[in-house]
Amino acid sequence: MPIDTQAPPSSRRWTALALIALAQFMVIMDTSIIGVALPKMQGALGFSQENLSWVFNAYVVVFGGLLLLGGKLSDMLGARRIFQTGWAILGIGSLIAGIASSATVELIGRGVQGAGAALIAPSALTLLMMLFGSNPRELTKAFAVYGAAAPAGGTAGVFLGGLITEYASWPWVFYINIPLAVLALVAAPALVPGGALAPHGSVDLLGAVTATLGLGATVFAVVRAPEAGWFSGSTWGTLAVAAVLLIAFLVLQIRRREPLMPLSVFRSPNLGAANLSQLLLGAAWVPMWFFLNLYLQQVLGYSAFPSGAALLPMTALIMAGMVALSPKLFARFGARTMIIAGLLILAAGLVWLAFIRADGTFWVDVLPGSLVAALGMSLAFVPSLQTAISAAPPEEGGLASGIVNTGYQIGSALGLAAVTAIASAAGAEKLGDTLALTDGFSAAFRAAAVIAAGAAVVAVATFRRQGPATR
């Protein structure tokens, strides 16, 4: 992708990358920073244990459902314009979530945050490609920094959430976004390219609505299934509605002259396989940190700050692996080998965590398994992300960014919903009973391990063999 004519000077591109990485850090951190605060939010706002995951899912479903629209708008109206609009919406949603006095208002705020993030994420990736796309070596380095920001944001959010919850109050896990949104709005005009790649065309709003509602109905059905019954009429009725909406979305994409997601984009080699890897990676990774947080607090008795600090080693390893290790291995072995190896290592770490004990310790039950899982994540994430973005034509960079982000976020939501159902059936809903909770959390880690191992098998079957990373 050629650099935009309004791009900043070369000397400022790496500063611009810092802003782009901050955007990725923030939108992913907003999925995890609430993890440590969940018990206090549950007490303050009246969430049930079964519905508590909707504090996460309300953000992720809207985020994932609107990412395709965000990518399309980025291509049409200009990545910087959409980038700034997303930050403004994220700041407003953060304010609503912070001042919420009921579960309903909290979920509305989280949904607005998700809408803002859906504009930020694809436009940030488009800006990255505009800045570095003409230099393959610099592009790989830029993807490494950007890639490190995502899982680092996820695990660092746990630490910051603990720090804020312990020494301030839970609303500040949302208020922290507001000054950062102002900073991004002020800095963007000077640092990132302006202009539009394709300032024409129409927006497929009906496609965006059917995709968002279809994905949301799917997640809602899975989350509610343990309570309503897996074979109940309400569960299957909701799944049927979800299927109709998603089929309608696909039909719209086939028939419309300017669809939200042209299906021809998946003809690019390995683009579909890379997106599927991202989806399954999110489905395995996000349930891990969600239930590891609950295990630390509800079984081992950690308060908010120590619980967040306990996952700092994961953050450090992920950042080191993404920036220092993954690009070198990617250049030597290529995407396919890296993704398969990373997923298998992630599965091994999750298997270790599945052996947690009710009277366990951080050093034996948490640290080793979490570090192995973090290493796997750092190896698999960047190659699958770069393959998904680089495989698309330059004029569809925003769309490709939206698709890959959609895969990861919806995979996260569906994975968490399914694993939560498994954990609840195994005892995770029995607050105060550490033996039952441990059984439930152990079942969650086993389920996530199966997802990661299954993802490795899928990668073996779907990725075409290629040489070392090329562009």
C-alpha positions in Angstrom: 0.0 0.0 0.0 1.5 3.3 -1.0 2.1 5.9 1.7 -0.6 8.6 1.6 0.4 12.0 0.2 -0.4 13.6 3.5 1.7 11.2 5.5 4.0 12.7 8.1 7.8 12.8 7.5 9.6 9.5 7.8 11.3 10.6 11.0 7.8 10.8 12.6 6.5 7.5 11.4 7.8 5.6 14.4 6.2 8.1 16.7 3.0 7.6 14.8 3.4 3.9 15.3 3.4 4.5 19.0 0.0 6.2 18.7 -1.3 3.4 16.6 0.0 0.8 19.1 -1.6 2.7 21.9 -4.9 2.5 20.1 -4.6 -1.3 19.8 -3.4 -1.5 23.4 -6.4 0.5 24.6 -9.2 -1.3 22.7 -7.9 -4.7 23.9 -7.2 -3.5 27.4 -10.9 -2.5 27.6 -11.8 -6.1 27.3 -9.5 -7.1 30.2 -9.3 -4.2 32.6 -12.7 -5.0 34.0 -11.6 -8.5 34.9 -10.2 -7.8 38.4 -13.0 -5.3 39.0 -15.8 -7.8 38.2 -16.5 -9.0 41.8 -16.9 -5.4 43.0 -19.0 -4.4 40.0 -21.1 -7.5 40.6 -21.9 -6.4 44.1 -22.5 -2.7 43.2 -24.6 -3.2 40.2 -26.5 -6.5 40.9 -25.1 -8.8 38.2 -25.7 -12.6 38.7 -22.7 -14.9 38.4 -24.1 -16.3 35.2 -24.6 -12.9 33.6 -21.4 -11.3 34.8 -19.6 -12.2 31.6 -21.9 -9.8 29.8 -19.8 -6.9 31.1 -17.2 -8.4 28.8 -19.5 -9.6 26.0 -21.5 -6.3 25.7 -18.2 -4.6 24.6 -17.0 -7.5 22.5 -20.2 -8.2 20.6 -20.7 -4.6 19.5 -17.0 -4.3 18.9 -16.9 -7.4 16.7 -20.2 -6.8 15.0 -19.3 -3.3 13.8 -15.7 -3.9 12.9 -16.6 -4.6 9.3 -18.4 -1.3 9.1 -15.5 0.4 10.7 -13.1 -1.1 8.1 -15.4 -0.1 5.2 -15.7 3.5 6.5 -12.0 3.7 7.0 -11.5 2.8 3.3 -14.2 5.2 2.2 -13.9 8.3 4.4 -10.2 8.2 5.4 -8.5 6.2 8.1 -7.5 9.2 10.3 -11.1 10.7 10.3 -12.5 7.3 11.4 -9.7 6.9 13.9 -10.5 10.2 15.6 -14.2 9.5 15.6 -13.7 6.2 17.3 -11.7 7.7 20.1 -14.4 10.3 20.7 -17.1 7.6 20.9 -14.9 5.4 23.2 -14.5 8.4 25.5 -18.2 8.9 25.7 -18.9 5.2 26.4 -16.3 5.2 29.1 -18.0 8.0 30.9 -21.4 6.2 30.7 -19.9 3.0 32.0 -18.1 4.8 34.8 -21.2 6.7 36.1 -23.5 3.7 35.8 -25.7 2.9 38.8 -27.4 -0.2 37.4 -26.5 -3.2 35.3 -28.5 -2.0 32.3 -26.7 1.4 32.1 -23.4 -0.4 32.6 -24.0 -2.6 29.6 -25.1 0.4 27.5 -21.9 2.1 28.3 -19.9 -1.0 27.4 -21.7 -1.2 24.1 -20.9 2.4 23.3 -17.3 1.7 24.1 -17.4 -1.3 21.8 -18.7 0.9 19.0 -15.9 3.3 19.4 -13.3 0.5 19.4 -14.9 -0.9 16.2 -13.9 2.4 14.5 -10.4 2.6 16.1 -9.1 -0.9 15.5 -9.4 -1.2 11.7 -8.5 2.4 11.0 -5.4 1.9 13.1 -4.3 -1.1 11.1 -5.0 0.8 7.8 -2.8 3.7 9.1 0.0 1.3 9.9 -0.1 -0.1 6.3 -0.2 3.4 4.9 2.9 4.3 6.9 5.0 1.2 6.5 3.5 -0.9 3.6 6.1 0.2 1.1 9.0 -1.3 3.1 8.6 -5.0 3.9 11.3 -5.1 6.6 9.9 -2.1 8.4 6.4 -3.5 8.0 7.4 -6.7 9.9 8.9 -4.6 12.7 5.8 -2.4 12.8 3.5 -5.5 13.0 5.6 -6.8 15.8 5.2 -3.6 17.9 1.5 -3.5 17.0 1.0 -7.2 17.7 2.7 -6.9 21.1 0.2 -4.1 22.0 -2.8 -6.4 21.8 -2.0 -9.3 24.2 0.1 -6.9 26.3 -3.0 -4.7 26.6 -5.0 -7.7 27.6 -2.8 -8.8 30.4 -1.6 -5.3 31.4 -5.3 -4.4 31.7 -5.5 -7.0 34.5 -2.7 -5.4 36.4 -4.1 -1.8 35.9 -7.5 -3.0 36.8 -6.2 -4.4 40.0 -4.3 -1.3 40.9 -7.2 1.0 40.2 -9.8 -1.3 42.0 -7.5 -1.6 45.0 -6.6 2.0 45.5 -9.4 4.0 43.8 -12.7 2.4 42.8 -14.0 0.3 40.0 -15.5 3.2 37.9 -11.9 4.4 37.3 -11.2 1.4 35.1 -13.4 3.2 32.6 -12.5 6.8 33.4 -8.8 6.1 32.6 -9.8 6.0 28.9 -11.0 9.6 28.8 -7.7 11.5 29.1 -6.1 9.0 26.7 -8.9 9.6 24.2 -8.3 13.4 24.4 -4.5 12.7 23.9 -5.2 10.7 20.8 -7.6 13.2 19.3 -5.0 16.0 19.8 -2.0 14.0 18.5 -3.6 12.3 15.5 -3.6 15.2 13.0 0.1 15.8 13.5 1.3 12.2 13.4 -0.9 10.0 11.1 -1.9 10.4 7.4 -5.0 12.1 6.4 -7.1 11.6 3.2 -9.2 8.7 2.0 -8.2 5.7 0.0 -11.6 5.5 -1.8 -13.7 8.6 -1.0 -16.8 7.3 -2.8 -19.4 4.5 -2.6 -22.2 3.6 -0.3 -22.3 2.1 3.2 -24.0 -1.3 3.6 -25.9 -0.4 6.8 -28.3 -3.3 6.5 -25.3 -5.6 6.3 -23.8 -4.1 9.4 -27.1 -4.5 11.3 -27.7 -8.1 10.3 -24.1 -9.0 11.2 -24.1 -7.4 14.6 -27.5 -8.7 15.6 -26.7 -12.2 14.3 -23.4 -12.4 16.2 -25.0 -10.9 19.3 -27.9 -13.4 19.2 -25.4 -16.3 18.9 -23.4 -15.2 21.9 -26.6 -14.5 23.9 -28.0 -18.0 23.2 -24.7 -19.6 24.4 -24.5 -17.5 27.5 -28.1 -18.1 28.5 -28.1 -21.8 27.7 -26.9 -23.1 31.1 -29.7 -21.3 32.8 -32.4 -21.8 30.2 -31.4 -25.3 29.2 -29.3 -26.3 26.1 -32.3 -28.0 24.6 -34.9 -25.5 25.6 -37.2 -23.7 23.1 -35.7 -20.3 24.0 -32.1 -21.4 23.4 -32.9 -23.0 20.0 -35.2 -20.2 19.1 -32.5 -17.6 19.7 -30.0 -19.7 17.7 -32.5 -20.0 14.9 -32.9 -16.2 14.8 -29.1 -15.8 14.8 -28.8 -18.3 11.9 -31.4 -16.4 9.9 -29.7 -13.1 10.5 -26.2 -14.4 9.6 -27.6 -16.1 6.4 -29.3 -12.9 5.5 -26.0 -11.1 5.9 -24.3 -13.5 3.6 -27.1 -13.2 1.0 -26.8 -9.4 1.2 -23.0 -9.6 0.6 -23.6 -11.8 -2.5 -26.3 -9.6 -4.0 -25.3 -6.1 -3.2 -23.2 -4.1 -5.7 -21.1 -2.5 -2.8 -21.3 -5.0 0.1 -20.0 -4.5 3.5 -17.7 -7.6 3.1 -17.1 -8.7 -0.5 -16.7 -12.4 -0.2 -14.2 -12.3 -3.1 -11.6 -11.0 -0.5 -11.3 -14.6 0.8 -9.8 -15.7 -2.5 -6.5 -14.3 -1.3 -4.1 -17.1 -0.3 -4.2 -17.9 3.4 -6.5 -14.9 4.3 -9.3 -17.2 5.4 -7.0 -19.5 7.2 -5.3 -16.6 9.1 -8.6 -15.2 10.1 -9.8 -18.6 11.4 -6.6 -18.9 13.4 -7.3 -15.4 14.9 -10.9 -16.4 15.8 -9.8 -19.6 17.6 -6.9 -17.9 19.2 -9.2 -15.4 20.8 -11.6 -18.3 21.8 -8.8 -20.0 23.7 -6.9 -17.0 25.1 -9.6 -14.8 26.5 -11.3 -17.5 28.6 -7.9 -18.3 30.1 -7.3 -14.8 31.6 -11.0 -14.4 32.6 -11.0 -17.6 34.7 -7.4 -17.2 35.9 -8.5 -13.9 37.4 -11.5 -15.5 39.1 -9.3 -18.4 40.4 -6.8 -15.9 41.9 -9.5 -14.0 43.7 -12.3 -16.4 44.5 -10.1 -19.5 45.3 -6.6 -18.3 46.3 -8.1 -15.2 48.0 -6.0 -12.6 46.3 -7.4 -9.0 46.5 -7.6 -6.9 43.4 -4.1 -5.5 43.2 -2.2 -8.7 43.9 -4.4 -10.5 41.5 -3.5 -8.1 38.7 0.2 -8.1 39.7 0.2 -11.9 39.5 -0.2 -11.7 35.7 2.5 -9.2 35.1 5.1 -11.9 34.2 2.7 -12.9 31.3 2.7 -9.3 30.1 6.5 -9.1 30.1 6.9 -12.4 28.3 4.3 -11.5 25.7 5.9 -8.2 24.9 9.4 -9.7 24.7 8.2 -12.6 22.5 6.2 -10.3 20.2 9.0 -7.7 19.6 12.2 -9.7 19.9 11.5 -13.4 19.2 8.5 -13.6 16.9 9.7 -11.5 13.9 13.0 -13.5 13.7 11.2 -16.8 13.8 8.6 -15.6 11.4 11.3 -14.6 8.9 12.9 -18.0 9.2 10.0 -20.4 9.4 7.0 -18.6 7.9 3.5 -18.1 9.1 2.2 -21.7 9.0 4.9 -23.2 11.2 4.8 -20.3 13.6 1.0 -20.4 14.1 0.8 -24.2 14.5 3.7 -24.2 17.0 2.2 -21.3 19.0 -1.2 -22.8 19.2 0.2 -26.1 20.5 2.4 -24.3 23.1 -0.7 -22.4 24.2 -2.6 -25.6 24.6 0.2 -27.1 26.7 0.1 -24.0 29.0 -3.7 -24.4 29.4 -3.3 -28.1 30.2 -0.9 -27.1 33.0 -3.5 -24.6 34.3 -6.2 -27.3 34.3 -4.4 -29.0 37.2 -5.1 -26.0 39.6 -5.9 -27.0 43.2 -8.2 -25.5 45.8 -5.2 -25.1 48.1 -2.8 -24.2 45.3 -0.1 -21.5 45.1 0.8 -18.9 42.6 4.3 -20.4 42.0 3.0 -23.9 41.2 -0.5 -23.5 39.9 -0.4 -20.2 38.1 3.0 -19.0 37.0 4.4 -21.9 35.0 1.2 -22.6 33.0 0.5 -18.9 32.4 4.1 -18.3 31.1 3.9 -21.3 28.7 0.5 -20.0 27.4 1.9 -16.5 27.0 4.8 -17.9 24.9 2.4 -19.7 22.6 0.3 -16.6 22.2 3.3 -14.5 21.3 4.4 -17.0 18.6 0.9 -17.4 17.0 -0.6 -13.9 17.1 1.7 -11.8 14.9 2.1 -14.3 12.0 -1.7 -14.8 11.8 -2.4 -11.1 12.0 0.2 -10.1 9.4 -0.9 -12.8 7.0 -4.5 -11.7 7.3 -3.7 -8.1 6.6 -1.0 -8.5 4.0 -3.0 -11.0 1.9 -5.7 -8.5 1.0 -5.3 -6.0 -1.9 -4.2 -2.5 -0.8 -7.6 -0.9 -1.6 -9.2 -3.3 0.8 -6.8 -2.7 3.7 -9.5 -1.4 6.0 -11.9 -4.2 5.2 -9.1 -6.8 5.9 -8.4 -5.1 9.2 -12.1 -5.2 10.1 -12.3 -8.9 9.2 -9.3 -10.0 11.2 -10.4 -7.9 14.2 -13.9 -9.3 13.9 -12.6 -12.8 13.9 -10.5 -12.3 17.1 -13.2 -10.4 19.0 -16.1 -12.7 18.1 -14.0 -15.7 18.7 -13.3 -14.2 22.2 -16.9 -13.7 22.9 -18.1 -17.1 21.7 -15.2 -18.8 23.3 -15.9 -17.1 26.7 -19.6 -17.8 26.4 -19.0 -21.5 25.7 -16.3 -22.0 28.3 -18.4 -20.1 30.9 -21.2 -22.5 30.2 -18.9 -25.5 30.7 -17.3 -24.0 33.9 -20.8 -23.2 35.4 -21.9 -26.8 34.8 -18.8 -28.0 36.5 -19.3 -25.9 39.6 -18.0 -22.4 38.9 -21.3 -20.8 39.9 -21.0 -22.0 43.5 -19.5 -18.9 45.1 -17.9 -19.6 48.5 -17.3 -23.3 47.7 -13.6 -23.3 46.8 -13.6 -27.0 45.8 -16.6 -26.5 43.4 -15.1 -23.3 42.0 -11.8 -25.0 41.4 -13.5 -27.8 39.6 -15.3 -25.3 37.4 -12.3 -23.3 36.6 -10.3 -26.4 35.9 -13.0 -27.4 33.4 -12.7 -24.0 31.8 -8.9 -24.4 31.2 -9.4 -27.9 29.8 -12.0 -26.6 27.4 -9.7 -23.7 26.3 -6.9 -26.2 25.8 -9.1 -28.2 23.5 -9.9 -25.1 21.5 -6.2 -24.2 21.1 -5.3 -27.8 20.1 -8.2 -27.9 17.7 -7.0 -24.6 16.2 -3.6 -26.1 15.6 -5.2 -29.0 13.7 -7.3 -26.5 11.7 -4.2 -24.5 10.8 -2.5 -27.7 9.6 -5.4 -28.4 7.3 -6.1 -24.9 6.0 -2.8 -23.0 5.6 -1.0 -23.4 2.3 2.7 -24.1 2.6 4.9 -21.1 2.0 8.5 -20.2 2.6 9.8 -17.6 5.0 7.7 -14.5 5.5 7.4 -12.4 2.5 5.1 -9.7 1.4 
